[in-house]
Amino acid sequence: QVQLVESGGGSVQPGGSLRLSCAAPRNIFSIYTMSWYRQAPGKQRELVAAITSGDSTNYADSVKGRFTISRDNAKNTVYLQMNSLKPEDTAVYYCRATLVVVSTIAYWGQGTQVTVSS
């Protein structure tokens, strides 16, 4: 069983910042696309940001200019730096590792809560 270990969630006021981390096994991290999803109460899980093994990135329109995804290959860790947080960013954030070969192989983290409230 592949385990993705997330950390860094918490509560912050609007305009504040948080950094999420997700550690993965070395054999997963080196070749998989790493991404962050989020799911707010009553809503579908949505892609927030993704980074490939070649460091290409993409972001949801709602977070462009505020969130930054990055990866540290030495630590097998992907980060999500979240700045200028808004109440609508409140959700459980999940780390995902994906590899598309003939079919899609995907692993999920357990999720970490982010709450933005005054």
PyRosetta script that sets phi, psi and omega in degrees:
from pyrosetta import init, pose_from_sequence

init()
pose = pose_from_sequence("QVQLVESGGGSVQPGGSLRLSCAAPRNIFSIYTMSWYRQAPGKQRELVAAITSGDSTNYADSVKGRFTISRDNAKNTVYLQMNSLKPEDTAVYYCRATLVVVSTIAYWGQGTQVTVSS")
pose.set_psi(1, 123.6)
pose.set_omega(1, 178.8)
pose.set_phi(2, -81.5)
pose.set_psi(2, 132.4)
pose.set_omega(2, -177.9)
pose.set_phi(3, -116.1)
pose.set_psi(3, 125.8)
pose.set_omega(3, 171.9)
pose.set_phi(4, -105.9)
pose.set_psi(4, 126.2)
pose.set_omega(4, -174.6)
pose.set_phi(5, -109.8)
pose.set_psi(5, 113.8)
pose.set_omega(5, -178.5)
pose.set_phi(6, -99.1)
pose.set_psi(6, 153.5)
pose.set_omega(6, 174.6)
pose.set_phi(7, -157.8)
pose.set_psi(7, 166.0)
pose.set_omega(7, 173.0)
pose.set_phi(8, 107.1)
pose.set_psi(8, -4.2)
pose.set_omega(8, 178.4)
pose.set_phi(9, -70.9)
pose.set_psi(9, 173.5)
pose.set_omega(9, 179.0)
pose.set_phi(10, 160.7)
pose.set_psi(10, -165.1)
pose.set_omega(10, -179.6)
pose.set_phi(11, -110.9)
pose.set_psi(11, 139.9)
pose.set_omega(11, -178.4)
pose.set_phi(12, -149.4)
pose.set_psi(12, 154.3)
pose.set_omega(12, 176.8)
pose.set_phi(13, -80.3)
pose.set_psi(13, 157.1)
pose.set_omega(13, 175.8)
pose.set_phi(14, -54.0)
pose.set_psi(14, 138.0)
pose.set_omega(14, -176.4)
pose.set_phi(15, 90.7)
pose.set_psi(15, -10.4)
pose.set_omega(15, -179.1)
pose.set_phi(16, -81.3)
pose.set_psi(16, -176.5)
pose.set_omega(16, -176.6)
pose.set_phi(17, -132.2)
pose.set_psi(17, 151.3)
pose.set_omega(17, 171.4)
pose.set_phi(18, -144.2)
pose.set_psi(18, 154.2)
pose.set_omega(18, 173.1)
pose.set_phi(19, -125.4)
pose.set_psi(19, 122.9)
pose.set_omega(19, 176.2)
pose.set_phi(20, -94.7)
pose.set_psi(20, 146.5)
pose.set_omega(20, 177.0)
pose.set_phi(21, -127.2)
pose.set_psi(21, 148.8)
pose.set_omega(21, 177.0)
pose.set_phi(22, -142.0)
pose.set_psi(22, 116.1)
pose.set_omega(22, 179.0)
pose.set_phi(23, -99.3)
pose.set_psi(23, 137.6)
pose.set_omega(23, -178.2)
pose.set_phi(24, -129.4)
pose.set_psi(24, 158.9)
pose.set_omega(24, 174.1)
pose.set_phi(25, -60.2)
pose.set_psi(25, 147.0)
pose.set_omega(25, -175.2)
pose.set_phi(26, -57.0)
pose.set_psi(26, -41.7)
pose.set_omega(26, -176.4)
pose.set_phi(27, -68.8)
pose.set_psi(27, -23.0)
pose.set_omega(27, 176.0)
pose.set_phi(28, -82.5)
pose.set_psi(28, -49.6)
pose.set_omega(28, -170.2)
pose.set_phi(29, -61.7)
pose.set_psi(29, -36.8)
pose.set_omega(29, -171.6)
pose.set_phi(30, -68.3)
pose.set_psi(30, -24.9)
pose.set_omega(30, -174.4)
pose.set_phi(31, -124.1)
pose.set_psi(31, -11.7)
pose.set_omega(31, -176.6)
pose.set_phi(32, -88.6)
pose.set_psi(32, 150.1)
pose.set_omega(32, 165.9)
pose.set_phi(33, -75.5)
pose.set_psi(33, 130.3)
pose.set_omega(33, 179.4)
pose.set_phi(34, -105.6)
pose.set_psi(34, 137.2)
pose.set_omega(34, -177.5)
pose.set_phi(35, -145.3)
pose.set_psi(35, 162.6)
pose.set_omega(35, 174.5)
pose.set_phi(36, -117.8)
pose.set_psi(36, 132.3)
pose.set_omega(36, 173.6)
pose.set_phi(37, -118.3)
pose.set_psi(37, 164.9)
pose.set_omega(37, 173.5)
pose.set_phi(38, -144.0)
pose.set_psi(38, 154.4)
pose.set_omega(38, 178.3)
pose.set_phi(39, -140.0)
pose.set_psi(39, 116.0)
pose.set_omega(39, 176.2)
pose.set_phi(40, -89.9)
pose.set_psi(40, 158.0)
pose.set_omega(40, -179.8)
pose.set_phi(41, -55.8)
pose.set_psi(41, 129.5)
pose.set_omega(41, 177.7)
pose.set_phi(42, 77.3)
pose.set_psi(42, 5.3)
pose.set_omega(42, -178.7)
pose.set_phi(43, -121.0)
pose.set_psi(43, 162.8)
pose.set_omega(43, 177.2)
pose.set_phi(44, -77.6)
pose.set_psi(44, 153.3)
pose.set_omega(44, 175.2)
pose.set_phi(45, -66.6)
pose.set_psi(45, 136.4)
pose.set_omega(45, -177.3)
pose.set_phi(46, -131.4)
pose.set_psi(46, 150.5)
pose.set_omega(46, 176.6)
pose.set_phi(47, -72.6)
pose.set_psi(47, 131.8)
pose.set_omega(47, 176.6)
pose.set_phi(48, -99.9)
pose.set_psi(48, -51.9)
pose.set_omega(48, -177.3)
pose.set_phi(49, -160.6)
pose.set_psi(49, 153.8)
pose.set_omega(49, 179.2)
pose.set_phi(50, -143.4)
pose.set_psi(50, 152.2)
pose.set_omega(50, 176.9)
pose.set_phi(51, -140.9)
pose.set_psi(51, 129.6)
pose.set_omega(51, -178.8)
pose.set_phi(52, -83.7)
pose.set_psi(52, 173.2)
pose.set_omega(52, 176.5)
pose.set_phi(53, -64.0)
pose.set_psi(53, -21.3)
pose.set_omega(53, 176.6)
pose.set_phi(54, -94.5)
pose.set_psi(54, 11.1)
pose.set_omega(54, 175.5)
pose.set_phi(55, 73.0)
pose.set_psi(55, 17.4)
pose.set_omega(55, 169.7)
pose.set_phi(56, -75.8)
pose.set_psi(56, 140.4)
pose.set_omega(56, -176.6)
pose.set_phi(57, -125.1)
pose.set_psi(57, 155.4)
pose.set_omega(57, 168.4)
pose.set_phi(58, -147.8)
pose.set_psi(58, 153.7)
pose.set_omega(58, -173.3)
pose.set_phi(59, -134.5)
pose.set_psi(59, 151.6)
pose.set_omega(59, 168.7)
pose.set_phi(60, -67.0)
pose.set_psi(60, 146.0)
pose.set_omega(60, -179.3)
pose.set_phi(61, -57.4)
pose.set_psi(61, -33.2)
pose.set_omega(61, -175.1)
pose.set_phi(62, -69.0)
pose.set_psi(62, -16.4)
pose.set_omega(62, -177.6)
pose.set_phi(63, -117.4)
pose.set_psi(63, -3.7)
pose.set_omega(63, -179.6)
pose.set_phi(64, -58.3)
pose.set_psi(64, 134.3)
pose.set_omega(64, -179.8)
pose.set_phi(65, 86.1)
pose.set_psi(65, -11.4)
pose.set_omega(65, 179.9)
pose.set_phi(66, -116.3)
pose.set_psi(66, -35.3)
pose.set_omega(66, -178.2)
pose.set_phi(67, -108.5)
pose.set_psi(67, 147.5)
pose.set_omega(67, 176.3)
pose.set_phi(68, -134.5)
pose.set_psi(68, 126.7)
pose.set_omega(68, 175.5)
pose.set_phi(69, -100.6)
pose.set_psi(69, 139.9)
pose.set_omega(69, 179.0)
pose.set_phi(70, -149.7)
pose.set_psi(70, 164.4)
pose.set_omega(70, 178.7)
pose.set_phi(71, -134.9)
pose.set_psi(71, 143.8)
pose.set_omega(71, 176.7)
pose.set_phi(72, -114.5)
pose.set_psi(72, 102.7)
pose.set_omega(72, -175.4)
pose.set_phi(73, -66.7)
pose.set_psi(73, -28.0)
pose.set_omega(73, 179.5)
pose.set_phi(74, -69.1)
pose.set_psi(74, -29.3)
pose.set_omega(74, -178.2)
pose.set_phi(75, -105.5)
pose.set_psi(75, 0.8)
pose.set_omega(75, -178.3)
pose.set_phi(76, 53.0)
pose.set_psi(76, 42.8)
pose.set_omega(76, -173.3)
pose.set_phi(77, -131.6)
pose.set_psi(77, 138.9)
pose.set_omega(77, 173.4)
pose.set_phi(78, -112.3)
pose.set_psi(78, 143.7)
pose.set_omega(78, -177.1)
pose.set_phi(79, -120.3)
pose.set_psi(79, 153.6)
pose.set_omega(79, 169.8)
pose.set_phi(80, -129.8)
pose.set_psi(80, 105.1)
pose.set_omega(80, 176.0)
pose.set_phi(81, -86.3)
pose.set_psi(81, 121.4)
pose.set_omega(81, -176.4)
pose.set_phi(82, -116.9)
pose.set_psi(82, 114.8)
pose.set_omega(82, 179.1)
pose.set_phi(83, -114.9)
pose.set_psi(83, 164.4)
pose.set_omega(83, 178.1)
pose.set_phi(84, 49.5)
pose.set_psi(84, 47.9)
pose.set_omega(84, -175.9)
pose.set_phi(85, -64.9)
pose.set_psi(85, 145.0)
pose.set_omega(85, -178.9)
pose.set_phi(86, -120.1)
pose.set_psi(86, 157.5)
pose.set_omega(86, 177.4)
pose.set_phi(87, -55.0)
pose.set_psi(87, -33.7)
pose.set_omega(87, -179.9)
pose.set_phi(88, -71.6)
pose.set_psi(88, -6.0)
pose.set_omega(88, 173.3)
pose.set_phi(89, -83.5)
pose.set_psi(89, -6.7)
pose.set_omega(89, 179.2)
pose.set_phi(90, -61.6)
pose.set_psi(90, 124.2)
pose.set_omega(90, -176.8)
pose.set_phi(91, -177.5)
pose.set_psi(91, 171.1)
pose.set_omega(91, 165.6)
pose.set_phi(92, -88.4)
pose.set_psi(92, 127.6)
pose.set_omega(92, -178.5)
pose.set_phi(93, -102.9)
pose.set_psi(93, 131.8)
pose.set_omega(93, -177.1)
pose.set_phi(94, -119.1)
pose.set_psi(94, 139.0)
pose.set_omega(94, 172.5)
pose.set_phi(95, -90.9)
pose.set_psi(95, 142.3)
pose.set_omega(95, 179.5)
pose.set_phi(96, -137.3)
pose.set_psi(96, 138.3)
pose.set_omega(96, 173.7)
pose.set_phi(97, -114.5)
pose.set_psi(97, 127.6)
pose.set_omega(97, -173.7)
pose.set_phi(98, -131.6)
pose.set_psi(98, 137.1)
pose.set_omega(98, 173.2)
pose.set_phi(99, -134.0)
pose.set_psi(99, 124.7)
pose.set_omega(99, 178.4)
pose.set_phi(100, -106.4)
pose.set_psi(100, 113.3)
pose.set_omega(100, 176.6)
pose.set_phi(101, -116.8)
pose.set_psi(101, -110.0)
pose.set_omega(101, 171.6)
pose.set_phi(102, -75.1)
pose.set_psi(102, -40.1)
pose.set_omega(102, 175.2)
pose.set_phi(103, -128.4)
pose.set_psi(103, 178.5)
pose.set_omega(103, -178.6)
pose.set_phi(104, -93.8)
pose.set_psi(104, 127.9)
pose.set_omega(104, 172.7)
pose.set_phi(105, -108.6)
pose.set_psi(105, 127.7)
pose.set_omega(105, -176.6)
pose.set_phi(106, -141.2)
pose.set_psi(106, 142.5)
pose.set_omega(106, 175.9)
pose.set_phi(107, -128.2)
pose.set_psi(107, 144.7)
pose.set_omega(107, -179.0)
pose.set_phi(108, -118.3)
pose.set_psi(108, 148.9)
pose.set_omega(108, 168.6)
pose.set_phi(109, -82.8)
pose.set_psi(109, 178.6)
pose.set_omega(109, -174.3)
pose.set_phi(110, -83.8)
pose.set_psi(110, -13.5)
pose.set_omega(110, 179.9)
pose.set_phi(111, 95.2)
pose.set_psi(111, 147.6)
pose.set_omega(111, 176.7)
pose.set_phi(112, -138.5)
pose.set_psi(112, 135.8)
pose.set_omega(112, -174.5)
pose.set_phi(113, -81.9)
pose.set_psi(113, 133.0)
pose.set_omega(113, 171.8)
pose.set_phi(114, -120.8)
pose.set_psi(114, 123.4)
pose.set_omega(114, -179.6)
pose.set_phi(115, -123.8)
pose.set_psi(115, 124.0)
pose.set_omega(115, 178.9)
pose.set_phi(116, -115.0)
pose.set_psi(116, 112.0)
pose.set_omega(116, -174.2)
pose.set_phi(117, -157.4)
pose.set_psi(117, 146.7)
pose.set_omega(117, 176.1)
pose.set_phi(118, -93.2)
pose.dump_pdb("model.pdb")
